[in-house]
């Protein structure tokens, strides 16, 4: 019975909260006592902690991960006539941000093995967008499911065209390439503190990372209504996108245990890989990369049958993502790479994400694994 109950947790925030409940209570009480609910001292303290954790020179928090992407694009003046390259196989926020600024999301394909942007597809998309009269301006490199993309190859392509590299680290915060943490990569990196993310708060939240002082100054202005030196001197069009002090206080406490949680997530991933690699396609992580394991996603032909079988046993699973962005009604009119989006379309039919969190017990995971093996 315990196995059954534990296995129903796709992400277990309750177990995490038990680890730090007393610290959270103290942190929340401190905010209630000083009453600085917007841009209070905890916000600045969190930003300093995030800078230290990632190695980025500047970390600027904001209201959510989608705003983080939008603010980064705004800081570069992205708008009408600009092409922003986005993987078709990802969450909508990556395409929503350029679209709401009047720019053109330009869909590219991904690699089956990593779920991340295919550099060859990006090369072709750059050629295509020029033919259409668009200016290739930004590539949004989404680190899907927690694994950083092939940033070296993508950056080399981008540099030849003076294209900005915006790393969407909403799912990969805590991961690394060659020892460098997500947050220190690209021209700008963004992340989300949505509760289900590897590092999540108890509401909405996000952050923007850069090591460029001028860019950081512009980003800071944009998130605060475009303010200049004085609060009521607005020097540019901006947004109201501030992280609540309460959420910052919570994230400070969560960040203290984050390293330990990343180790536990990796152990869960290794157990899945060792047990399931003969039965389904499991994620492969290069030796120079670590994943934050936001999701553990397998690929198989009869996805729907397995999902139904797991549900009968009380085991939750989720399909991220069932429809490529290029085929969704709100985005179907935007251009796609001429070489096609075959991998994005195929993955949407074959992927299934399993329970993944730092507090998944071995007995619960064994139960999940045994049911998968029995039904594939």
C-alpha positions, 0 to 999 in steps of 0.5 A: 500500500505504501508503494502504491501511495508513493508512486502516485506522486509525479512531483512531490513538493510536500516531501520537500516542504517537510525538509525545510518547513521550520526554515520556511516559516521563519523566512515567511515570518521575517517578511511579514514582520518587515512588511517590504512585500515588493522588492524587499531585502530578500529579493536582492539577497536571492539575486546575489545567491543566484549569481554565486550559484550560476557564475553569472555576473548579474542575476535579475529576478522577475515575475515569471519565466515567460516575462524573463524571455520577453524582457531579454528580447525587449532588451535587444530591441526585438520586434517586427521584421526580426526572426526568432528561432524556436524549437517546435517541440517545446512549451508555448512560452518560448514562441509566445514571447517573440510573438507578443513583441511583433517578432516572427517565431521561426520554428526549427526541428530538434534532435531525437536523442536530446529533444533539443535544437538541431544545429543543422535545422537552425542553419537551414532556417537562417537561410529560409528566413532571409529569403522571406525578408526577415532578419535573423536575430535571436535563437532561443535555445530551450534546454528541454527536460533538464538537459542543456542543448549543444550550445557550442555548435549553436553558438558557432552558427549564431556568431556567423550571423550576429544572432543573439543566443538566448538560453531558455533554462526553465527546465535546466536550472542546476545543470551544467556543460563542462562544469559551467552552470546554466545561467552563465551561458549564451548572451542571456539565460532565463529560468522559471521558478514555477513550483514544478521546476527543479528550483521552484517557489510557491507561486510564479517567479523567474530570473534573467542572467547575463554577464554584460553590464549594459544589458543588465542595466537595461533588463533592470529598467524594463522589469521596473516599468522602464524606469531611469535613474529616478522612479518616475523618470521612465526612459523606455517602454517596460513591464511590471515584472517583479518577484514578490519578496515572499517568493524570494524568501522561499527560494533562498531556503530552497536554494540551500538544499538544491545541490543535494536535490540535484544529486538525488534527481540524478540517482533517480535518473540512473536507476530508470536508465539501468532498469529501462534501457532494454525496453524503451528509449531512455535519455542519453546524457553526454559525459561533459553534461549534467542534467537537472532532470526536470522530467524523465522522459522515455520514448516508445511507439505505443505510448498511449497503451502504456500510459493507460496501464500505468494509470490503472496502477495509480502511477501518473505520467504526463505527455510533454508535449502532445502537439508541436508548436507549429501545429497549434492553432495560435502559431500555425501561421508562423514559418517553419524550416523548409527541411521539415519538423519530422523529429518534433512531430514524431516525438510528440506522438512517442514521448512519456514523462515518468514520476521524477523528483528528489524524494522518489523512494527506491521502492516506489521507483521499483514499482513504477519500473516493474509496471513499465516493463510489464506493459511494453 
